[in-house]
Amino acid sequence: MSASIPTPVCIVHRHPVRVYWEDTDAGGVVFYANYLKFFERARTEWLRAKGYSQEQLRREQGVMFVVSHTSVRYLQPARLDDLLEVTVAVTAAKAASMVIQQQALRDGTVLAEGEIRIGCVDAQTLRPHRIPKELLQELA
């Protein structure tokens, strides 16, 4: 992967995230690992907006999504009480995995950007499993 993550061409979901005290360090700046939590929330809400809940996928189809790789670039700090917009853009989708570009923005300024590789696995064995056909068709 290059040092710079390209800006997503087609953002498919935007999710608001307020920065709370629990998200920050002693200086009121968002702790770096919390951007991954913000990204996770946005991906979960993106799936929900498509009609898929993580629990429903596990219970009804026997599959779960797991993160297999992350790369995050931090550009500017988010601070206590900031209202962020976290984006989701699918840049690649295969039978059992997808790559998602995400950004955390404040007033249109990119604060952090990341590339997240997600794998679909069998909920019992945690072995690779095909992404449900209906969902994969929506990603194409």
C-alpha positions, -999 to +999 in steps of 0.1 A: +000+000+000+012+035-008+018+060+019-012+080+008-047+065+007-067+079-022-099+098-016-128+074-022-145+079-055-180+069-044-190+074-008-218+050-001-226+060+035-221+088+059-224+085+096-223+112+123-202+107+154-199+130+183-166+130+202-173+123+239-150+126+269-144+088+268-130+091+233-102+115+243-069+116+261-061+139+290-057+168+265-091+164+250-078+150+218-093+118+203-071+088+212-058+074+179-073+039+183-108+053+187-109+062+150-111+025+144-142+024+166-157+053+147-150+035+114-166+003+128-197+022+138-201+037+104-196+003+087-222-013+110-247+015+103-240+012+065-249-024+066-280-016+087-291+010+061-289-017+035-312-039+056-286-061+072-278-062+109-246-079+121-267-100+145-292-110+119-264-121+095-249-142+123-282-157+135-300-162+101-272-168+077-244-181+100-218-155+089-199-127+105-176-100+092-141-097+107-114-072+101-083-088+086-062-057+079-063-019+087-042+010+077-050+044+091-034+078+084-039+106+109-039+141+095-054+164+121-067+159+156-104+156+165-113+171+199-139+168+226-174+177+214-165+178+177-192+164+154-175+142+129-188+126+097-174+092+090-177+078+055-178+044+040-168+036+004-164+000-009-134-001-032-133-038-039-155-068-032-147-104-038-165-136-029-155-136+008-139-102+014-141-065+007-119-035+010-134-003+024-120+032+024-131+054+053-126+089+064-134+109+095-141+145+087-149+176+106-166+204+086-154+188+054-118+185+065-103+150+066-089+143+100-081+106+095-085+081+066-082+044+065-083+013+044-100-016+061-101-052+047-131-071+059-135-109+056-167-129+058-164-160+080-186-188+092-199-177+126-191-211+142-158-221+127-144-186+118-133-200+085-137-180+053-173-180+039-189-164+009-205-130+015-243-136+012-253-134-025-278-106-020-254-084-002-225-091-026-248-081-055-255-048-038-217-041-036-211-047-073 
